[in-house]
């Protein structure tokens, strides 16, 4: 998908932004919408925090409880210790 720049996956019960699935297109995205998904902000999200989020990013953590309702684009690597 070399032309993909916007990815809207809101309300799809997605739990994690898995590196094998998303990394091939991650750097070219200008927008990602993961709102309405029960995202688990755990060690599996470290790669995306290090890579950086697209300019327009929507989504909030549901788990762990300490990160509940935190916007995913505000996450720091040291917060992602839960797994």
N, C-alpha and C positions, 0 to 999 in steps of 0.2 A: 504494500500500500504506500508507494512513494509519494503520493499526493495528499495523503491524509493530514489535515491540519486541525481539525475539530473533532472531538470525540464526546458524544453525549450518551452516557450510560446511567442516567438517573433512574432511581427506582427499580433496580435489577437484582437486588439482594446480593450484591458483590461484597465480599468480606475483606479482600486484600487486593492490592495492586501488585500482582505477581510479576517478578522480573522477566521470566521467560516469555510471558504473554505481551507485556507492554514495552519492554526495552527496545525492540526493533523500530518502534515508531515514536518513542517518547521525546526525543530531541527535536523532532519536527513539529510537534503539537504546539499550537498557539492557544488552544482552549481544551479543557477537559472538565466535564460536568459529571461528578459522581455523587451528587446530592441525593438524599433519600435512600442511600445504601447503608447497611449496618457495618461500616468499615471497622476493622480491627487494626488499630494503630500499634503494631508490634514490630519485632525485629525484621519481619519481612518487608517493612516499608523503608528500611535504612537506605537501600539503594536509590530510591526515588528522592529522598531528602538530599542525599549527596549529589544526585544528578540535577536537582532543581526542578521546580514546578513550572508548567506553562504560564505565560503571562496572565491568562484568565483561568482560574482554578476554583471549582466549587466542590465541596465535600467536607463532611465533619466526621470525626471519630465517634464511634459508639462504645468501643472497648479499647483499652481497659478503663475502669471507672475513673481513674485519675485524669484521663484525657477525653472523657466523654464531652461531646459538643465542641471540641476544639477544632478549628479549621485546619484541614490537612496541610495547607500551604504555610502554616505557622509552626509546624513541627520542627524539632531539633533532634539530631541523631541521638544525643544522650537521653532523650525521653523514651526511646524505643527499645527498652530493655526487656519488656514483657514478651514471652513467647509460649 
